[in-house]
């Protein structure tokens, strides 16, 4: 029996079903064209990839419940254009009088992390995308086991794809679990295949201590990000500490993720509006558990509302058309627009794909700076001298529209000064010499824009 005609027929039906699904889901034209071209280039493989990677929001039967953000804070009356967007999307109003400290030093971040573990009195909750078993995490795990012996509640939530080596070698946590520690994986790769989408990963970094202090930002847990002494391959990244009412929002997000993974509820205390600092903080979750693309809306609104400058630090720059155009329009309005990205990241495909977008920015006289030091993994966007966006979010389609993410818009005079100094240090070790490309290279770069919506 010749099965080839049957295979071809089934493949053609699959392509038609994929097209119908795109139309039904109201995919935007750019994404639809991208997938259609992808299917023309590699028809059968593209269809398989579409049904794996082409889904953004979850089917109701398997979806994670929407995060319900408490809105107990008083509305802060300040001139910030994104307020209405956030409030109309059901998010809490910004909380003032917060304490927020940034840390961009490899060794200092490690010291801060261990200090807060050792100082914890009741509970430690950890959620991260990458957890590698190495010299750094051995020390962290050892410190966590000591806290378990003291009777603390310790929970670790890891993304099963980002931490796949740990997922496949959980025997290293045998002592941790025997002592009462809980280690869970978000959407386990080898379990619940109909409930889990490999395309939708938990990229959030939330480290909570006693439900009073949170560390967040771009740092995962491995020796690339932090350690007791500087190493040649250590990455440039950022983590920030926050104390105040906004900690309750991070706890709510962690609690929602933990419940999805375990069906176990976490008690969330009421957070008093105490004066701990002078920073204004707005926490914004993003992903399949948020009804709309509120973080993207806030980002675009902040770009269009800026008056003087927009400085961006991102390891991966693969924007959609709306984001690219917003930056170009900002430049044409006379703003100072800078993009700081690593000269070479840890992802060759991402570098190749971003090149076309960076060249497009340069064509409009936007400053593109390529950091020459070790891998730059930090994420931050500075708007004028007013606001900075910090968190786990890269400026690519995966972070902005697919992954579970969390960001914070923050504002204080001291914080903005520190961010500006840090960005200027990055600029001093960066180059604007973007390599001239051959015709073949430009063709390949532009062709990579086809897969950009899926990255």
Secondary structure, 3 states (H helix, E strand, C coil): CCCHHHHHHHHHHHHHHHHHHHHHCCCCHHHHHHHHHHHHHCHHHHHHHHHHHCCCCCCCCCCCCCCCCCCCCCCCCCCCCCHHHHHHCCCCCCEEEEEEEEECCHHHHHHHHHHHHHHCCCEEEEEECCECCCHHHHHHHHHHHHHHHCCCEEEEEEECCCCHHHHHCHHHHHHHHHCCCEEEEECCCCCCCCCCCCCCCECCCEEEECCCEEEEECCCECCCCCCCCCCCCCCECCEEEEECCHHHHHHHHHHHHHHHHHCCCCCCCCCCCCCCCCEEEEEEEECCCCCCCHHHHHHHHHHHHCCCEEEEECCCEECCHHHHHHHHHHHHCCCEEEEEEECCCCCHHHHHHHHHHHHHHHHCCCEEEEECCCCECCCEEEECCCEEEEECCCEEHHHHHHCEEEEEEEECHHHHHHHHHHHHHHHHCEECCCCCCCHHHHHHHHHHHHHHCCC
